[in-house]
């Protein structure tokens, strides 16, 4: 080969080498060449893994980890991951039980590492040591169609969405957020000491949730937190919603009934209310103190006071009857979380 051609070839190879070096990867390692995968976990060995943790650890951006039916005596920590999904075969088919030596069963994020754009759905998560599911130092976390038996706790997390979940059975709080930003939509939160606790500098929106049978308040907003309660049904609790500390909140379009107290408001907090249906045994509005005192001056002209006429409150059917006074109030076609039953028209 002539010397000039050899020289040119060396120059070409040198340029290619520099380009590869600058890219930090070989041609075969380009992420655009890797299609998203579905990684299957099965206890009987019919999947890719029997361990949920090993499956998640192997997942890359865009992958889905699918859990086949089974009761998994395992725990899981998802951290340093971006855009992965954990999907179970269904809340009645997949249960995460945890392990005897750990508190909590499923953790998303881990100090100092976080997790981003994580979606979890279609399974039951049992509590262990008082905790079931924890979210820490993450962003873009979606929890959908889960059954959580125990506390769901979030700290320093942003853009969290909890939707269509059933959360209950905690000896402390069903859902608790500290210094976090979250939206809870369409959940049933039941049989906890407190339903939802919003603390620190959190900013949380609750919309169309049913919160029932809390030993104390269904919702507590404390410290410097901000909360928006829109169209929820808070029933059979020790109290409906408590606004304490230096919190700032808005509550509108809710049904707050069959509790001891409706709204408990501390003088140091700021709260606006409108178009709420109230029906509580000891008082609809109370000022926090020692003791708490009635505060009828906080009642709004837009409030609906009196029996909201649930379909069957004894059997926890909190839909409104067609003759309820909580229908067509302000901008709300109905107050509370649940669409009313429709009046049947007579036919000949």
LINLIN-V880286 format. One record per backbone hydrogen bond with DSSP energy under -1.0 kcal/mol. NH is the residue of the N-H (numbers start at 1). CO is the residue of the C=O. Records with the same first field share a line. If there is no record, write none. Layout:
BEGIN
NH: CO + CO
END
This chain:
BEGIN
6: 2
7: 3
8: 4
9: 5
10: 6
11: 7
12: 8
13: 9
14: 10
15: 11
16: 12
17: 13
18: 14
19: 15
20: 16
21: 17
22: 18
23: 19
24: 20
29: 26
30: 27
33: 30
34: 31
39: 64
41: 66
42: 49
45: 42
48: 40
49: 40
55: 51
56: 52
57: 53
58: 54
59: 56
62: 83
63: 60
64: 37
65: 85
66: 39
67: 87
68: 41
70: 93
72: 95
74: 72
76: 105
78: 107
80: 114
83: 116
85: 63
86: 119
87: 65
88: 121
89: 67
90: 122
93: 90
94: 90
95: 70
96: 124
97: 72
98: 74
102: 99
104: 128
105: 132
106: 132
107: 76
108: 134
109: 78
110: 113
113: 110
116: 81
117: 139
119: 84
120: 142
121: 86
122: 145
124: 94
125: 147
126: 96
128: 131
131: 128
132: 151
133: 151
134: 106
135: 153
136: 108
137: 155
139: 115
140: 158
142: 118
143: 161
144: 120
145: 163
147: 123
148: 166
149: 125
152: 174
153: 133
154: 176
155: 135
156: 178
158: 138
160: 181
161: 141
162: 183
163: 143
164: 185
166: 146
167: 188
168: 148
169: 190
174: 194
175: 195
176: 152
177: 197
178: 154
179: 199
181: 157
182: 203
183: 160
184: 205
185: 162
186: 207
188: 165
189: 210
190: 167
191: 212
194: 172
195: 217
196: 218
197: 175
198: 220
199: 177
202: 199
203: 180
204: 226
205: 182
206: 228
207: 184
208: 230
210: 187
211: 233
212: 189
213: 235
215: 192
216: 193
218: 239
219: 240
220: 196
221: 242
222: 198
224: 200
225: 222
226: 202
227: 248
228: 204
229: 250
230: 206
231: 252
233: 209
234: 255
235: 211
236: 257
238: 214 + 216
239: 216
240: 261
241: 262
242: 219
243: 264
244: 221
246: 223
247: 244
248: 225
249: 270
250: 227
251: 272
252: 229
253: 274
255: 232
256: 277
257: 234
258: 279
260: 237
262: 283
263: 284
264: 241
265: 286
266: 243
269: 266
270: 247
272: 249
274: 251
277: 254
278: 304
279: 256
281: 259
282: 260
286: 263
287: 293
288: 265
293: 287
295: 285
298: 295
299: 296
303: 300
304: 276
306: 278
311: 319
312: 317
316: 313
317: 312
321: 309
324: 321
328: 333
329: 332
332: 329
335: 326
336: 253
341: 320
END
